[in-house]
Amino acid sequence: NGEGVRVPERLKELFDETLLDTGIDEYHRLLARPFMVFGFDTYRIGSLSFVHGAYIGLPINYTYKDESSINKTDIFINNEPVNWNRDDAKLLLDSLILSDDAKKYAIAREVMLADNYLVMFKSLFSGGILAATFNVAAQFNNGSKLFEKPRGVRFAMYALNGLFWWGIWCLQNDTLL
């Protein structure tokens, strides 16, 4: 319905408890804030190294205590409702209910990944790739006198240059997590 879901009080307490367990200092604990996300994966936005901190997304299944607390009509697989009479659907239902230790592990993982400069590094790296792409294209223009050549040759060289640097960008972002 487009409205935000508030983080339940019990989940906020678990989040705060996890922050204490990670050993992060009080200043950075204040910069980490939870919010509810769509789906069943945790999510993080920002960094604890920045003024505005990091937001840690918690999935709805972190609020489940037992099978009766699950709204089965909201769960779809491949955009189709789940047949809850099947054995594998019952296994899915059991897997959605996590222990507090499992929740704390996932929260701690996201908090520790947010406790670095990765967001800034990725931004700077992307800008550097863009500058390198432009610089190499300019060198091609001057060295090969591409402006004197047909438009198709220039387009092919620019496309190859862009493809090369796009590949470098993809490889680097894949290794950075």
MDTraj code that builds the backbone (N, CA, C; nanometers):
import mdtraj as md
import numpy as np

residues = "ASN GLY GLU GLY VAL ARG VAL PRO GLU ARG LEU LYS GLU LEU PHE ASP GLU THR LEU LEU ASP THR GLY ILE ASP GLU TYR HIS ARG LEU LEU ALA ARG PRO PHE MET VAL PHE GLY PHE ASP THR TYR ARG ILE GLY SER LEU SER PHE VAL HIS GLY ALA TYR ILE GLY LEU PRO ILE ASN TYR THR TYR LYS ASP GLU SER SER ILE ASN LYS THR ASP ILE PHE ILE ASN ASN GLU PRO VAL ASN TRP ASN ARG ASP ASP ALA LYS LEU LEU LEU ASP SER LEU ILE LEU SER ASP ASP ALA LYS LYS TYR ALA ILE ALA ARG GLU VAL MET LEU ALA ASP ASN TYR LEU VAL MET PHE LYS SER LEU PHE SER GLY GLY ILE LEU ALA ALA THR PHE ASN VAL ALA ALA GLN PHE ASN ASN GLY SER LYS LEU PHE GLU LYS PRO ARG GLY VAL ARG PHE ALA MET TYR ALA LEU ASN GLY LEU PHE TRP TRP GLY ILE TRP CYS LEU GLN ASN ASP THR LEU LEU".split()
xyz = np.array([
    [0.0810, -0.1194, 0.0000],
    [0.0000, 0.0000, 0.0000],
    [0.0858, 0.1264, 0.0000],
    [0.2161, 0.1122, -0.0031],
    [0.3049, 0.2269, -0.0141],
    [0.3410, 0.2944, 0.1167],
    [0.2879, 0.2482, 0.2268],
    [0.3187, 0.3081, 0.3560],
    [0.4343, 0.2330, 0.4205],
    [0.5174, 0.3070, 0.4914],
    [0.6299, 0.2463, 0.5602],
    [0.5846, 0.1583, 0.6754],
    [0.6617, 0.0561, 0.7018],
    [0.6330, -0.0341, 0.8134],
    [0.7275, 0.0020, 0.9272],
    [0.6717, 0.0268, 1.0422],
    [0.7543, 0.0601, 1.1586],
    [0.8279, -0.0643, 1.2081],
    [0.9478, -0.0412, 1.2585],
    [1.0250, -0.1505, 1.3172],
    [0.9643, -0.1817, 1.4536],
    [0.9221, -0.3060, 1.4760],
    [0.8637, -0.3420, 1.6059],
    [0.9637, -0.3210, 1.7201],
    [0.9113, -0.2919, 1.8362],
    [0.9957, -0.2619, 1.9520],
    [1.0909, -0.3774, 1.9847],
    [1.0416, -0.4998, 1.9776],
    [1.1267, -0.6163, 2.0073],
    [1.2434, -0.6254, 1.9089],
    [1.2189, -0.5932, 1.7835],
    [1.3242, -0.5978, 1.6824],
    [1.4244, -0.4838, 1.7029],
    [1.3764, -0.3672, 1.7483],
    [1.4677, -0.2568, 1.7814],
    [1.5599, -0.2966, 1.8959],
    [1.5030, -0.3638, 1.9950],
    [1.5838, -0.4094, 2.1083],
    [1.6891, -0.5096, 2.0628],
    [1.6508, -0.6019, 1.9757],
    [1.7454, -0.7002, 1.9226],
    [1.8547, -0.6303, 1.8416],
    [1.8172, -0.5288, 1.7660],
    [1.9131, -0.4515, 1.6873],
    [2.0140, -0.3825, 1.7795],
    [1.9644, -0.3158, 1.8841],
    [2.0524, -0.2466, 1.9787],
    [2.1432, -0.3449, 2.0519],
    [2.0887, -0.4588, 2.0883],
    [2.1672, -0.5628, 2.1548],
    [2.2795, -0.6121, 2.0629],
    [2.2490, -0.6270, 1.9362],
    [2.3490, -0.6713, 1.8389],
    [2.4587, -0.5673, 1.8234],
    [2.4209, -0.4394, 1.8209],
    [2.5216, -0.3335, 1.8107],
    [2.6168, -0.3368, 1.9294],
    [2.5634, -0.3627, 2.0478],
    [2.6496, -0.3745, 2.1659],
    [2.7433, -0.4941, 2.1522],
    [2.6919, -0.6049, 2.1018],
    [2.7727, -0.7264, 2.0863],
    [2.8854, -0.7092, 1.9847],
    [2.8657, -0.6234, 1.8846],
    [2.9689, -0.6055, 1.7821],
    [3.0875, -0.5251, 1.8331],
    [3.0704, -0.4526, 1.9423],
    [3.1809, -0.3757, 1.9983],
    [3.2012, -0.2407, 1.9318],
    [3.1052, -0.1966, 1.8553],
    [3.1152, -0.0658, 1.7908],
    [3.0949, 0.0426, 1.8966],
    [3.1744, 0.1497, 1.8867],
    [3.1655, 0.2552, 1.9880],
    [3.0294, 0.3252, 1.9839],
    [3.0015, 0.3993, 2.0906],
    [2.8681, 0.4586, 2.1082],
    [2.8321, 0.5562, 1.9964],
    [2.9291, 0.6339, 1.9501],
    [2.9024, 0.7307, 1.8429],
    [2.8514, 0.6598, 1.7176],
    [2.9182, 0.5519, 1.6788],
    [2.8777, 0.4788, 1.5585],
    [2.7484, 0.3998, 1.5802],
    [2.7226, 0.3590, 1.7041],
    [2.5952, 0.2905, 1.7320],
    [2.4777, 0.3845, 1.7077],
    [2.4964, 0.5127, 1.7372],
    [2.3897, 0.6103, 1.7134],
    [2.3672, 0.6348, 1.5644],
    [2.4695, 0.6089, 1.4835],
    [2.4587, 0.6314, 1.3390],
    [2.3934, 0.5147, 1.2653],
    [2.3781, 0.4019, 1.3323],
    [2.3151, 0.2846, 1.2693],
    [2.1678, 0.2812, 1.3078],
    [2.0825, 0.2793, 1.2067],
    [1.9386, 0.2801, 1.2320],
    [1.8706, 0.1711, 1.1499],
    [1.7764, 0.0993, 1.2116],
    [1.7065, -0.0070, 1.1380],
    [1.5840, 0.0456, 1.0632],
    [1.5466, -0.0245, 0.9588],
    [1.4198, -0.0003, 0.8894],
    [1.3738, -0.1323, 0.8294],
    [1.2473, -0.1418, 0.7971],
    [1.1907, -0.2650, 0.7421],
    [1.2013, -0.2632, 0.5897],
    [1.2382, -0.3777, 0.5322],
    [1.2509, -0.3891, 0.3866],
    [1.1501, -0.4894, 0.3324],
    [1.1273, -0.4814, 0.2029],
    [1.0408, -0.5758, 0.1328],
    [1.1242, -0.6987, 0.0980],
    [1.0693, -0.8149, 0.1163],
    [1.1417, -0.9377, 0.0841],
    [1.2008, -1.0009, 0.2084],
    [1.2914, -1.0948, 0.1855],
    [1.3471, -1.1718, 0.2964],
    [1.4983, -1.1567, 0.3093],
    [1.5554, -1.0503, 0.2525],
    [1.6994, -1.0260, 0.2607],
    [1.7268, -0.8995, 0.3405],
    [1.8377, -0.9014, 0.4162],
    [1.8802, -0.7792, 0.4839],
    [1.9375, -0.6842, 0.3796],
    [1.9485, -0.5582, 0.4161],
    [1.9935, -0.4558, 0.3220],
    [2.0622, -0.3457, 0.4008],
    [2.1597, -0.2804, 0.3397],
    [2.2248, -0.1678, 0.4067],
    [2.2375, -0.0508, 0.3101],
    [2.2250, 0.0673, 0.3658],
    [2.2386, 0.1908, 0.2897],
    [2.3330, 0.2805, 0.3682],
    [2.4315, 0.3367, 0.3020],
    [2.5217, 0.4309, 0.3661],
    [2.6385, 0.3638, 0.4345],
    [2.7013, 0.4402, 0.5224],
    [2.8201, 0.3930, 0.5919],
    [2.8258, 0.4578, 0.7297],
    [2.8776, 0.3858, 0.8256],
    [2.8946, 0.4420, 0.9594],
    [3.0053, 0.5467, 0.9602],
    [3.0822, 0.5551, 0.8524],
    [3.1892, 0.6541, 0.8411],
    [3.1371, 0.7902, 0.7972],
    [3.0123, 0.7995, 0.7590],
    [2.9550, 0.9247, 0.7103],
    [2.8701, 0.9907, 0.8181],
    [2.8464, 1.1188, 0.8011],
    [2.7710, 1.1976, 0.8989],
    [2.6300, 1.1436, 0.9173],
    [2.5661, 1.1025, 0.8084],
    [2.4276, 1.0555, 0.8161],
    [2.4172, 0.9084, 0.8529],
    [2.5285, 0.8410, 0.8669],
    [2.5288, 0.7039, 0.9145],
    [2.4799, 0.6020, 0.8146],
    [2.4348, 0.4901, 0.8680],
    [2.3903, 0.3783, 0.7852],
    [2.2524, 0.3333, 0.8306],
    [2.1759, 0.2909, 0.7339],
    [2.0451, 0.2321, 0.7612],
    [2.0547, 0.0840, 0.7297],
    [2.0097, 0.0028, 0.8227],
    [2.0142, -0.1419, 0.8062],
    [1.8712, -0.1912, 0.7867],
    [1.8464, -0.2510, 0.6707],
    [1.7133, -0.3006, 0.6381],
    [1.6906, -0.4398, 0.6931],
    [1.5817, -0.4560, 0.7638],
    [1.5463, -0.5843, 0.8244],
    [1.4218, -0.6397, 0.7555],
    [1.4261, -0.7651, 0.7129],
    [1.3101, -0.8228, 0.6442],
    [1.1958, -0.8536, 0.7407],
    [1.0790, -0.8677, 0.6834],
    [0.9578, -0.8890, 0.7634],
    [0.9627, -1.0199, 0.8422],
    [1.0351, -1.1197, 0.7909],
    [1.0358, -1.2473, 0.8629],
    [1.1125, -1.2387, 0.9950],
    [1.1836, -1.1281, 1.0209],
    [1.2474, -1.1103, 1.1511],
    [1.1439, -1.0826, 1.2597],
    [1.0219, -1.0501, 1.2198],
    [0.9158, -1.0255, 1.3178],
    [0.8389, -1.1531, 1.3517],
    [0.8616, -1.2592, 1.2766],
    [0.7871, -1.3837, 1.2993],
    [0.8384, -1.4542, 1.4244],
    [0.7438, -1.4939, 1.5097],
    [0.7787, -1.5688, 1.6304],
    [0.7456, -1.7166, 1.6147],
    [0.6335, -1.7427, 1.5494],
    [0.5901, -1.8802, 1.5244],
    [0.5058, -1.8806, 1.3975],
    [0.4573, -1.9970, 1.3610],
    [0.3824, -2.0112, 1.2356],
    [0.2552, -1.9264, 1.2338],
    [0.1948, -1.9067, 1.3484],
    [0.0698, -1.8299, 1.3524],
    [0.0917, -1.6806, 1.3261],
    [0.2140, -1.6317, 1.3423],
    [0.2411, -1.4892, 1.3193],
    [0.2715, -1.4571, 1.1726],
    [0.2723, -1.5588, 1.0865],
    [0.3017, -1.5391, 0.9444],
    [0.1724, -1.5176, 0.8673],
    [0.1663, -1.4102, 0.7918],
    [0.0525, -1.3840, 0.7042],
    [0.0803, -1.4550, 0.5714],
    [0.0285, -1.5738, 0.5568],
    [0.0599, -1.6580, 0.4412],
    [0.0091, -1.6005, 0.3097],
    [-0.0916, -1.5168, 0.3150],
    [-0.1457, -1.4608, 0.1903],
    [-0.0515, -1.3585, 0.1271],
    [0.0464, -1.3098, 0.2027],
    [0.1418, -1.2117, 0.1499],
    [0.2637, -1.2761, 0.0847],
    [0.2750, -1.4076, 0.0911],
    [0.3935, -1.4757, 0.0384],
    [0.3618, -1.5355, -0.0978],
    [0.4426, -1.4972, -0.1961],
    [0.4272, -1.5454, -0.3333],
    [0.5597, -1.6017, -0.3818],
    [0.5525, -1.7014, -0.4683],
    [0.6703, -1.7548, -0.5367],
    [0.6433, -1.7438, -0.6856],
    [0.7321, -1.6727, -0.7560],
    [0.7132, -1.6451, -0.8991],
    [0.5778, -1.5788, -0.9252],
    [0.5418, -1.4859, -0.8387],
    [0.4166, -1.4091, -0.8496],
    [0.2909, -1.4949, -0.8419],
    [0.3017, -1.6107, -0.7821],
    [0.1850, -1.6974, -0.7636],
    [0.1726, -1.7325, -0.6161],
    [0.0498, -1.7442, -0.5664],
    [0.0323, -1.7819, -0.4258],
    [0.0868, -1.9219, -0.3992],
    [0.1301, -1.9423, -0.2770],
    [0.1902, -2.0701, -0.2381],
    [0.0811, -2.1677, -0.1964],
    [0.0930, -2.2911, -0.2429],
    [0.0039, -2.3985, -0.1989],
    [0.0598, -2.4518, -0.0670],
    [0.0019, -2.4092, 0.0439],
    [0.0567, -2.4420, 0.1759],
    [0.0322, -2.5862, 0.2174],
    [-0.0368, -2.6647, 0.1363],
    [-0.0590, -2.8056, 0.1683],
    [0.0574, -2.8936, 0.1240],
    [0.1452, -2.8414, 0.0413],
    [0.2595, -2.9192, -0.0078],
    [0.3668, -2.9293, 0.0998],
    [0.4447, -3.0375, 0.0945],
    [0.5512, -3.0580, 0.1934],
    [0.6603, -2.9520, 0.1830],
    [0.6998, -2.9173, 0.0591],
    [0.8051, -2.8174, 0.0444],
    [0.7591, -2.6789, 0.0897],
    [0.6311, -2.6502, 0.0809],
    [0.5785, -2.5227, 0.1301],
    [0.5852, -2.5181, 0.2827],
    [0.5627, -2.6319, 0.3454],
    [0.5735, -2.6376, 0.4918],
    [0.7186, -2.6173, 0.5357],
    [0.8136, -2.6708, 0.4558],
    [0.9550, -2.6482, 0.4856],
    [0.9902, -2.5001, 0.4698],
    [0.9335, -2.4373, 0.3677],
    [0.9542, -2.2937, 0.3485],
    [0.9028, -2.2168, 0.4691],
    [0.7870, -2.2534, 0.5160],
    [0.7276, -2.1872, 0.6314],
    [0.8185, -2.1991, 0.7538],
    [0.8734, -2.3186, 0.7747],
    [0.9649, -2.3388, 0.8875],
    [1.0926, -2.2565, 0.8722],
    [1.1398, -2.2410, 0.7478],
    [1.2653, -2.1683, 0.7257],
    [1.2501, -2.0175, 0.7452],
    [1.1293, -1.9674, 0.7419],
    [1.1073, -1.8237, 0.7596],
    [1.1156, -1.7803, 0.9051],
    [1.1037, -1.8744, 0.9961],
    [1.1098, -1.8432, 1.1389],
    [1.2540, -1.8635, 1.1844],
    [1.3212, -1.7526, 1.2164],
    [1.4625, -1.7566, 1.2527],
    [1.4811, -1.7413, 1.4027],
    [1.5877, -1.8000, 1.4524],
    [1.6221, -1.7821, 1.5932],
    [1.6788, -1.6414, 1.6123],
    [1.6815, -1.5951, 1.7355],
    [1.7385, -1.4634, 1.7636],
    [1.8864, -1.4589, 1.7270],
    [1.9571, -1.5699, 1.7470],
    [2.0992, -1.5737, 1.7106],
    [2.1187, -1.5581, 1.5603],
    [2.0327, -1.6189, 1.4809],
    [2.0425, -1.6052, 1.3351],
    [2.0144, -1.4613, 1.2937],
    [1.9160, -1.4001, 1.3553],
    [1.8841, -1.2601, 1.3252],
    [2.0003, -1.1691, 1.3642],
    [2.0573, -1.1940, 1.4819],
    [2.1690, -1.1124, 1.5286],
    [2.2898, -1.1269, 1.4368],
    [2.3136, -1.2472, 1.3876],
    [2.4258, -1.2681, 1.2957],
    [2.4072, -1.1853, 1.1690],
    [2.2881, -1.1902, 1.1109],
    [2.2613, -1.1164, 0.9868],
    [2.2701, -0.9653, 1.0097],
    [2.2197, -0.9192, 1.1218],
    [2.2273, -0.7762, 1.1535],
    [2.3729, -0.7352, 1.1728],
    [2.4478, -0.8150, 1.2485],
    [2.5891, -0.7839, 1.2731],
    [2.6687, -0.7818, 1.1433],
    [2.6380, -0.8727, 1.0533],
    [2.7070, -0.8761, 0.9238],
    [2.6848, -0.7450, 0.8490],
    [2.5614, -0.6990, 0.8427],
    [2.5316, -0.5747, 0.7715],
    [2.5950, -0.4541, 0.8408],
    [2.5950, -0.4537, 0.9723],
    [2.6559, -0.3429, 1.0465],
    [2.8060, -0.3397, 1.0210],
    [2.8709, -0.4550, 1.0245],
    [3.0155, -0.4590, 1.0015],
    [3.0499, -0.4200, 0.8577],
    [2.9659, -0.4574, 0.7617],
    [2.9895, -0.4164, 0.6232],
    [2.9653, -0.2665, 0.6040],
    [2.8820, -0.2080, 0.6888],
    [2.8569, -0.0636, 0.6809],
    [2.9635, 0.0163, 0.7549],
    [3.0474, -0.0503, 0.8317],
    [3.1493, 0.0173, 0.9116],
    [3.2796, 0.0293, 0.8323],
    [3.2726, 0.0926, 0.7143],
    [3.3918, 0.1120, 0.6314],
    [3.3668, 0.2240, 0.5312],
    [3.4628, 0.2452, 0.4444],
    [3.4538, 0.3525, 0.3445],
    [3.4184, 0.2987, 0.2066],
    [3.3570, 0.1834, 0.1983],
    [3.3295, 0.1194, 0.0702],
    [3.2403, 0.2049, -0.0198],
    [3.1408, 0.2708, 0.0357],
    [3.0510, 0.3542, -0.0443],
    [3.1299, 0.4665, -0.1107],
    [3.2166, 0.5316, -0.0349],
    [3.2966, 0.6400, -0.0906],
    [3.3954, 0.5862, -0.1941],
    [3.4571, 0.4726, -0.1658],
    [3.5530, 0.4152, -0.2600],
    [3.4854, 0.3799, -0.3920],
    [3.3680, 0.3193, -0.3844],
    [3.2970, 0.2841, -0.5081],
    [3.2606, 0.4086, -0.5880],
    [3.2199, 0.5138, -0.5195],
    [3.1856, 0.6380, -0.5886],
    [3.3076, 0.6989, -0.6555],
    [3.4188, 0.7047, -0.5832],
    [3.5417, 0.7594, -0.6409],
    [3.5917, 0.6730, -0.7558],
    [3.5825, 0.5429, -0.7402],
    [3.6276, 0.4530, -0.8460],
    [3.5438, 0.4714, -0.9721],
    [3.4139, 0.4862, -0.9565],
    [3.3270, 0.5070, -1.0733],
    [3.3616, 0.6376, -1.1440],
    [3.3876, 0.7423, -1.0676],
    [3.4297, 0.8689, -1.1274],
    [3.5636, 0.8565, -1.1975],
    [3.6557, 0.7812, -1.1378],
    [3.7864, 0.7584, -1.2002],
    [3.7745, 0.6820, -1.3310],
    [3.6860, 0.5847, -1.3342],
    [3.6634, 0.5080, -1.4578],
    [3.6083, 0.5997, -1.5668],
    [3.5158, 0.6860, -1.5295],
    [3.4592, 0.7799, -1.6267],
    [3.5676, 0.8733, -1.6813],
    [3.6537, 0.9247, -1.5930],
    [3.7624, 1.0127, -1.6366],
    [3.8605, 0.9374, -1.7266],
    [3.8920, 0.8128, -1.6912],
    [3.9838, 0.7331, -1.7732],
    [3.9242, 0.7052, -1.9104],
    [3.7956, 0.6779, -1.9151],
    [3.7285, 0.6536, -2.0436],
    [3.7398, 0.7767, -2.1329],
    [3.7120, 0.8928, -2.0769],
    [3.7210, 1.0167, -2.1537],
    [3.8647, 1.0431, -2.1978],
    [3.9610, 1.0237, -2.1074],
    [4.1011, 1.0506, -2.1375],
    [4.1525, 0.9597, -2.2491],
    [4.1214, 0.8315, -2.2419],
    [4.1664, 0.7383, -2.3456],
    [4.1020, 0.7729, -2.4793],
    [3.9751, 0.8107, -2.4786],
    [3.9082, 0.8502, -2.6032],
    [3.9741, 0.9748, -2.6620],
    [4.0103, 1.0707, -2.5769],
    [4.0774, 1.1919, -2.6250],
    [4.2142, 1.1584, -2.6836],
    [4.2861, 1.0659, -2.6195],
    [4.4168, 1.0244, -2.6726],
    [4.4013, 0.9546, -2.8074],
    [4.2980, 0.8723, -2.8213],
    [4.2698, 0.8085, -2.9509],
    [4.2439, 0.9147, -3.0572],
    [4.1647, 1.0149, -3.0212],
    [4.1322, 1.1214, -3.1167],
    [4.2582, 1.1912, -3.1665],
    [4.3463, 1.2280, -3.0737],
    [4.4671, 1.3015, -3.1107],
    [4.5689, 1.2126, -3.1809],
    [4.5943, 1.0955, -3.1255],
    [4.6982, 1.0080, -3.1806],
    [4.6623, 0.9470, -3.3144],
    [4.5382, 0.9108, -3.3323],
    [4.4961, 0.8433, -3.4561],
    [4.4235, 0.9365, -3.5518],
    [4.4116, 1.0636, -3.5130],
    [4.3397, 1.1620, -3.5957],
    [4.2022, 1.1086, -3.6364],
    [4.1283, 1.0658, -3.5353],
    [3.9978, 1.0042, -3.5606],
    [3.8970, 1.1013, -3.6211],
    [3.9145, 1.2312, -3.5965],
    [3.8185, 1.3262, -3.6529],
    [3.8273, 1.3337, -3.8052],
    [3.9402, 1.2872, -3.8608],
    [3.9560, 1.2857, -4.0067],
    [3.9005, 1.1574, -4.0681],
    [3.8697, 1.0602, -3.9847],
    [3.8220, 0.9300, -4.0322],
    [3.6688, 0.9308, -4.0405],
    [3.6115, 0.8329, -4.1081],
    [3.4647, 0.8241, -4.1159],
    [3.4018, 0.8065, -3.9768],
    [3.2784, 0.8477, -3.9670],
    [3.2058, 0.8421, -3.8405],
    [3.1987, 0.6995, -3.7854],
    [3.1839, 0.5996, -3.8703],
    [3.1763, 0.4602, -3.8265],
    [3.3021, 0.4145, -3.7554],
    [3.4185, 0.4602, -3.8017],
    [3.5460, 0.4246, -3.7370],
    [3.5514, 0.4865, -3.5979],
    [3.5139, 0.6143, -3.5883],
    [3.5126, 0.6803, -3.4570],
    [3.4160, 0.6096, -3.3627],
    [3.2983, 0.5779, -3.4122],
    [3.1992, 0.5095, -3.3292],
    [3.2528, 0.3750, -3.2799],
    [3.3178, 0.2999, -3.3683],
    [3.3723, 0.1689, -3.3301],
    [3.4801, 0.1842, -3.2229],
    [3.5672, 0.2825, -3.2379],
    [3.6737, 0.3033, -3.1388],
    [3.6157, 0.3474, -3.0043],
    [3.5176, 0.4381, -3.0090],
    [3.4544, 0.4816, -2.8844],
    [3.3807, 0.3656, -2.8174],
    [3.3159, 0.2835, -2.8975],
    [3.2425, 0.1686, -2.8421],
    [3.3388, 0.0697, -2.7778],
    [3.4509, 0.0411, -2.8446],
    [3.5502, -0.0508, -2.7870],
    [3.6102, 0.0069, -2.6590],
    [3.6404, 0.1350, -2.6606],
    [3.6940, 0.2013, -2.5419],
    [3.5935, 0.1946, -2.4266],
    [3.4695, 0.2291, -2.4547],
    [3.3661, 0.2245, -2.3511],
    [3.3429, 0.0840, -2.2989],
    [3.3443, -0.0129, -2.3882],
    [3.3249, -0.1521, -2.3477],
    [3.4386, -0.2006, -2.2586],
    [3.5615, -0.1620, -2.2933],
    [3.6771, -0.2008, -2.2118],
    [3.6642, -0.1454, -2.0701],
    [3.6371, -0.0158, -2.0584],
    [3.6285, 0.0456, -1.9261],
    [3.5045, 0.0006, -1.8499],
    [3.3962, -0.0295, -1.9208],
    [3.2789, -0.0855, -1.8544],
    [3.3137, -0.2223, -1.7959],
    [3.3923, -0.3020, -1.8688],
    [3.4363, -0.4323, -1.8181],
    [3.5213, -0.4185, -1.6930],
    [3.6125, -0.3221, -1.6930],
    [3.6948, -0.2964, -1.5743],
    [3.6060, -0.2562, -1.4567],
    [3.5084, -0.1701, -1.4822],
    [3.4167, -0.1267, -1.3763],
    [3.3388, -0.2456, -1.3201],
    [3.2894, -0.3318, -1.4089],
    [3.2129, -0.4493, -1.3644],
    [3.2994, -0.5432, -1.2816],
    [3.4209, -0.5676, -1.3268],
    [3.5105, -0.6562, -1.2521],
    [3.5417, -0.5990, -1.1142],
    [3.5684, -0.4714, -1.1069],
    [3.6018, -0.4102, -0.9788],
    [3.4826, -0.4107, -0.8839],
    [3.3658, -0.3800, -0.9318],
    [3.2481, -0.3793, -0.8443],
    [3.2110, -0.5187, -0.7981],
    [3.2374, -0.6187, -0.8785],
    [3.2103, -0.7561, -0.8375],
    [3.3025, -0.7974, -0.7242],
    [3.4279, -0.7547, -0.7279],
    [3.5221, -0.7930, -0.6234],
    [3.5036, -0.7122, -0.4962],
    [3.4354, -0.5978, -0.5058],
    [3.4172, -0.5130, -0.3883],
    [3.2960, -0.5501, -0.3052],
    [3.2160, -0.6422, -0.3541],
    [3.0959, -0.6888, -0.2830],
    [2.9863, -0.5941, -0.3063],
])
top = md.Topology()
chain = top.add_chain()
for i, resn in enumerate(residues, 1):
    res = top.add_residue(resn, chain, resSeq=i)
    for name in ("N", "CA", "C"):
        top.add_atom(name, md.element.get_by_symbol(name[0]), res)
traj = md.Trajectory(xyz[None], top)
